[in-house]
Amino acid sequence: MPCNAVGSEAGKKRLVGLAWIIVSAAGFGAMAIFAKIAYRDGVDLATLLFLRFALAGGFLFLWSQYRGEGWPRGDDFVWLVGMGAFGYVGQAYCFFAALQHASASVVALLLYLYPALVTLFSALGGKHTIDRGRWGAVGISLLGTVLVVGQEFSASFWGILYGLGAALIYALYILAGARVMPRVGALTASVVVIASAAIVYAGAMIWHGPSWPQSAIGWLATLGIAIFSTMFAILGFFKGLERLGATDAATLSTLEPVVTMVLAAAILGERLVIEQWLGAGLILGAVTYLARRR
């Protein structure tokens, strides 16, 4: 095959991968906006998360069956169920609870502390050493967080606390997943994790009583979370990962909080002050550096 044909195929593969990562980032970035709209329409946290995980899990299950994916067994299956029932449930609860107390932009930026926390925990666990560059990135990320939350700390204490909790749990979730993912397909692993979370939130919804959307807008926002911000976001990241590799995919995913900030300003009327924009730049810069170094 001629060299120019090989180059053309490689370039096309990267462009398709880039498109999928943009879809993924847009989906994850829009999730906080959809949640704010759903809350305004009367949906409570347990009902919203049950609908999110049940609908997305069902679609992903059908997709995995279409692809003929094998299913994890034994300890791997138990580990994935635990990740879903505890890790994903805890992270999702903190993230969506934070949105009830703080702005979508601040919550999205707080979640992006997780790469710095993963780096720090990996070093503390003896899995990796942290050089000066990584220490600097962790420090810059923390400084950016101080700037982001400084303007809202007194008014949104619980939102900030839940947002930090979401980042912490997500970091631990990623480290736990690193033990099992090399042996299990990403798609089927996602189905097990999401289905486990759906079962937990089904129990919570039944216990408290369901609070369904009150209008078409609320249902559309809920479906947006389940289909666009969960199913397509996950599939888009997997497809982008296959074509771009982990480093480029992770770097491009820093578009997620940018999408959230733009949509929050355009749809919800949220505004960040100059110190928060500076903090956002520090966090995203540190995340990009850590992603490139991995």
Buried (B, 14 or more C-beta within 10 A) or exposed (E): EEEEEEEEEEEEEBEBBBBBBBBBBBBBBBBBBBBBBBBBBEBBBBBBBBBBBBBBBBBBBEBBEEEEBEEBEEEBBEBBBBBBBBBBBBBBBBBBBBBBBBBBBBBBBBBBBBBBBBBBBBBEEEEBEBEEEBEEBBEBBBBBBEBBBEBBBEEBEEBBBBBBBBBBBBBBBBBBBEEBBEEBBBBBBBBBBBBBBBBBBBEBBEEEEEBBBEEEEBBBBBBBBBBBBBBBBBBBBBBBBBBBEEEBBBBBBBBBBBBBBBBBBEBBEBEBEEEBBBBBEBBBBBBBBBBEEE
